[in-house]
């Protein structure tokens, strides 16, 4: 029987745990006004990147400027009165009670001036975080109130960004054994087809409880998102790199066959006969399968042509035709360009 042969190899193999995740903004802020008045300026464009402290909008400051001037004038007057009362009290001309009243009035007017200054400053609405603005929720000229529910604009922090994903509770002990409770494990964010790596990040936190309804544990990873390939609300495949197994036994994934007794592979003996060898597969990643038991590095196995084989059959080794050979699944890393053969 003509078959395509391959070798059992030994190489380092990362161990992955895959889960479905959702991208979440690192911080999200709905910008509200803290004073009432007409919106006289809007200083941002929708979709603009802003920094902390950037001026976003201005509420009409004239009423608050007038209140501030009045409060400052009253505070200055009370300070003059207090100084006069202090001189009179030093000469024992007035009673202590009159002096105490002047002190209280001066403190009260100063507090009122400070409050008026705060309200005046609130007329100038500034960005509380670094992020990207969304759709403007109110137009210039409208009267806004501190009690408005919608706000003026929503700002989301895009650098860094988070991905929240879940894994079965059976994997929790493995994650904890590798120090996952302290974070730091490598996490890849892949597209829905599991073909392109969108970004690489690190595990930030393992949730402190297991969801009893689904039997899963929630994890959060942080990504730099420099290329903005991760967008809040996007569904991604999260791949947690649990560890790297050194000098692991690997075979092409097409070698693995499944039958009533479990997984097996056709091993090619030196006399060109085949035997059905039971194997235990730890994981399959792309075109490679990690074998825990059943095969040793250096042995030959059947890669293609198994469907017509029986144990003990004699085989003839052939090479695959380029036109019929299936291309292995490859995961492109961030910034890796597509090869010319992939474009065609």
C-alpha positions in Angstrom: 0.0 0.0 0.0 1.5 3.4 -0.9 1.6 5.8 2.1 3.2 9.0 3.1 5.6 8.6 6.1 6.7 11.0 8.8 9.0 11.0 11.8 8.2 11.3 15.4 10.1 14.3 16.6 11.3 15.9 19.8 10.9 19.6 20.4 9.7 22.2 22.9 5.9 22.5 22.8 3.9 25.2 24.6 0.8 24.0 26.5 -2.3 26.1 25.7 -5.7 26.6 27.3 -8.2 28.1 25.0 -11.3 30.1 26.0 -13.8 32.5 24.4 -13.2 36.1 25.5 -14.7 39.6 25.2 -12.6 42.7 24.9 -13.3 45.4 27.5 -12.0 48.9 27.8 -9.4 49.3 30.6 -11.4 52.3 31.8 -14.7 53.8 30.6 -15.9 57.2 31.7 -19.2 59.0 30.9 -18.3 62.7 31.0 -21.0 64.7 32.8 -21.3 68.4 33.6 -21.2 69.2 37.3 -22.9 72.6 36.9 -26.1 73.7 35.1 -26.0 76.0 32.1 -25.8 76.3 28.3 -23.2 74.4 26.5 -21.2 77.1 24.7 -18.2 75.2 23.5 -17.4 71.6 22.3 -13.7 71.2 21.8 -13.4 67.6 20.7 -14.2 65.6 17.6 -15.9 62.3 17.7 -13.4 59.4 17.7 -10.6 61.7 18.9 -7.8 60.6 21.2 -7.6 62.8 24.3 -5.3 63.1 27.2 -6.0 63.6 30.9 -6.8 67.3 31.4 -7.7 68.1 27.8 -10.5 70.7 27.6 -13.6 68.9 26.2 -16.4 71.4 26.6 -17.4 74.7 28.3 -20.6 75.5 30.1 -21.5 79.2 30.0 -19.3 80.6 32.8 -20.8 84.1 33.0 -23.2 83.5 35.9 -20.6 81.6 37.8 -18.0 84.3 37.2 -20.4 86.9 38.6 -21.1 84.7 41.7 -17.3 84.3 42.1 -16.6 88.0 41.9 -19.4 88.7 44.5 -18.1 86.1 46.9 -14.5 87.4 46.6 -15.6 90.9 47.3 -17.5 89.8 50.3 -14.6 87.9 51.6 -12.3 90.9 51.1 -14.7 93.1 53.0 -15.0 90.6 55.9 -11.2 90.4 56.1 -10.9 94.2 56.4 -13.6 94.1 59.1 -11.8 91.3 60.9 -8.5 93.3 60.9 -10.3 96.3 62.3 -12.1 94.2 65.0 -8.8 92.7 66.0 -7.2 96.1 66.6 -10.2 97.1 68.7 -10.1 93.9 70.6 -6.4 94.3 71.3 -7.2 97.7 72.9 -10.2 96.1 74.8 -12.6 98.5 73.0 -15.0 95.7 71.9 -16.2 92.6 73.6 -14.7 89.2 72.8 -18.0 88.1 71.3 -17.9 90.8 68.7 -14.4 89.8 67.6 -15.5 86.1 67.4 -18.4 87.1 65.2 -16.0 88.9 62.9 -13.7 85.9 62.7 -16.7 83.6 61.9 -17.9 86.0 59.2 -14.5 86.1 57.6 -14.2 82.3 57.5 -17.7 81.9 56.1 -17.1 84.4 53.3 -13.8 82.7 52.4 -15.5 79.3 52.2 -18.3 80.8 50.0 -15.6 82.3 47.7 -13.8 78.9 47.5 -17.2 77.2 46.6 -17.8 79.8 43.9 -14.3 79.2 42.5 -15.1 75.4 42.3 -18.3 76.0 40.5 -16.6 78.3 38.1 -13.9 75.8 37.4 -16.5 73.1 36.7 -17.7 75.2 33.8 -14.6 74.0 32.0 -15.1 70.2 31.5 -11.8 68.3 31.1 -11.0 64.7 30.3 -10.5 62.6 33.4 -8.5 59.9 31.6 -6.4 59.2 28.5 -8.7 57.6 25.9 -10.8 57.9 22.8 -14.0 59.8 22.6 -17.2 58.2 21.2 -20.3 59.7 19.7 -21.2 63.2 21.0 -24.3 62.8 23.2 -25.3 66.5 23.3 -24.9 69.4 20.8 -23.6 72.9 21.5 -26.3 75.3 22.5 -28.3 72.9 24.7 -28.8 73.5 28.4 -27.1 70.7 30.4 -27.7 69.8 34.0 -25.6 67.9 36.6 -28.5 65.5 36.9 -28.6 64.5 33.2 -28.2 60.7 32.8 -26.7 60.6 29.3 -23.7 62.9 29.8 -21.8 64.7 27.1 -19.5 61.9 25.7 -18.2 58.5 26.7 -14.4 58.1 26.8 -12.8 54.6 26.6 -9.2 53.8 27.4 -7.8 51.8 24.5 -4.1 51.5 25.7 -3.9 49.2 27.4 -7.0 47.1 27.0 -8.5 44.0 28.8 -9.9 40.7 27.6 -12.1 38.8 29.9 -12.4 35.1 29.1 -13.6 31.8 30.8 -12.0 28.4 31.2 -13.5 25.2 32.7 -13.1 24.8 36.4 -11.0 21.6 35.7 -8.2 23.8 34.5 -8.1 26.0 37.6 -5.7 23.9 39.5 -3.3 23.7 36.6 -3.4 27.5 36.4 -2.8 27.9 40.1 0.1 25.4 40.0 1.8 27.6 37.4 1.5 30.7 39.5 -1.6 32.1 37.7 -3.1 33.5 40.9 -0.2 36.1 40.8 -0.8 36.8 37.1 2.0 37.2 34.6 1.3 34.2 32.4 1.4 34.9 28.7 -2.0 35.2 26.9 -2.6 35.5 23.1 -5.7 37.1 21.6 -6.6 35.4 18.3 -9.3 36.2 15.8 -12.5 34.0 15.6 -10.8 31.8 13.0 -7.8 31.0 15.3 -5.5 32.0 12.4 -4.2 35.4 13.3 -2.7 36.6 16.6 -4.2 40.0 17.3 -2.1 40.9 20.3 0.0 39.4 23.1 -0.6 40.2 26.7 -0.3 38.9 30.2 -2.8 37.4 32.7 -3.8 40.0 35.2 -6.2 38.2 37.5 -8.0 35.0 38.2 -11.5 35.5 39.6 -12.0 34.6 43.2 -15.0 32.3 42.6 -16.2 29.6 40.1 -19.6 30.3 38.4 -21.7 27.4 39.7 -24.2 27.7 36.8 -21.6 27.1 34.1 -18.7 25.5 35.9 -16.3 28.0 34.6 -13.8 30.4 36.1 -13.3 33.9 34.8 -9.9 35.4 34.0 -8.8 38.8 32.8 -5.7 39.6 30.7 -4.1 42.9 29.8 -2.9 43.8 26.3 -0.9 46.8 25.1 -3.1 47.1 22.0 -0.6 49.3 20.2 -2.1 48.5 16.8 -5.7 48.9 18.0 -6.7 45.4 16.8 -8.7 44.9 20.0 -11.9 46.9 20.2 -14.2 47.1 23.2 -17.0 44.5 22.8 -15.1 42.4 20.3 -15.2 38.6 20.7 -11.8 36.9 20.5 -10.3 33.5 21.2 -8.1 33.8 24.3 -5.2 31.4 24.5 -3.4 31.1 27.8 0.1 29.8 27.6 0.2 27.6 30.7 3.8 26.3 30.3 6.3 25.0 27.7 7.0 21.3 27.8 10.7 20.8 27.0 11.8 18.0 24.6 8.2 16.9 24.0 7.3 14.1 21.6 5.3 15.5 18.6 3.9 14.1 15.4 2.0 15.6 12.5 -1.7 16.0 13.5 -2.8 13.9 10.5 -1.1 10.9 12.1 -3.6 10.7 14.9 -6.5 8.3 14.2 -9.6 7.6 16.3 -11.3 4.3 16.8 -13.5 2.5 19.3 -10.6 1.8 21.6 -9.4 5.5 21.5 -6.6 7.3 19.6 -4.0 5.4 17.7 -1.3 5.8 15.0 0.1 3.5 12.3 3.7 2.8 13.2 6.0 1.7 10.3 8.3 -1.2 11.3 11.8 -1.6 9.8 10.4 -4.4 7.5 7.9 -1.9 6.0 4.9 -3.4 7.7 2.6 -1.3 9.9 1.2 -1.9 13.3 -1.7 -0.1 15.1 -0.1 1.7 18.1 -2.4 3.1 20.8 -1.3 6.7 21.7 -2.3 9.3 24.2 -2.5 12.8 22.8 -2.2 15.8 25.2 -3.1 18.5 22.7 -3.3 19.3 19.0 -2.1 22.7 17.8 -2.2 23.5 14.1 -0.4 20.7 12.3 1.3 19.2 15.3 0.0 16.9 18.0 1.7 16.5 21.4 2.0 12.8 22.4 2.2 11.7 26.0 2.4 8.0 25.5 2.8 5.4 22.7 5.5 6.8 20.5 9.2 7.6 20.8 11.3 10.1 18.9 12.9 8.7 15.7 10.1 6.2 14.9 8.3 6.4 11.6 4.5 6.8 11.4 2.0 7.0 8.5 1.0 10.6 7.8 -1.3 9.9 4.8 -3.0 6.8 3.4 -4.2 5.3 6.7 -7.8 4.6 5.5 -6.8 1.6 3.4 -4.4 0.0 6.0 -4.7 -3.0 8.2 -2.3 -4.1 10.9 0.5 -6.1 9.4 0.1 -4.6 5.9 3.2 -4.0 3.9 3.6 -0.4 2.7 5.5 1.5 0.1 6.8 5.0 1.2 5.9 7.8 -1.2 6.2 11.6 -1.2 3.1 13.7 -1.3 2.1 15.6 -4.4 2.5 19.4 -3.9 -0.9 20.1 -5.4 -2.7 17.6 -3.1 -0.8 18.3 0.1 -2.9 20.2 2.5 -1.3 23.4 3.9 -0.8 23.4 7.7 -2.7 25.8 9.8 -0.5 28.7 10.7 -1.0 31.4 13.3 0.5 34.7 12.2 2.1 36.8 14.9 1.4 40.5 15.3 3.2 42.5 12.6 4.1 39.3 10.6 3.6 39.9 6.9 1.7 37.5 4.7 4.0 35.3 2.6 3.7 35.6 -1.2 2.5 32.0 -1.4 -0.3 32.8 1.1 -1.5 35.8 -1.0 -1.9 33.7 -4.1 
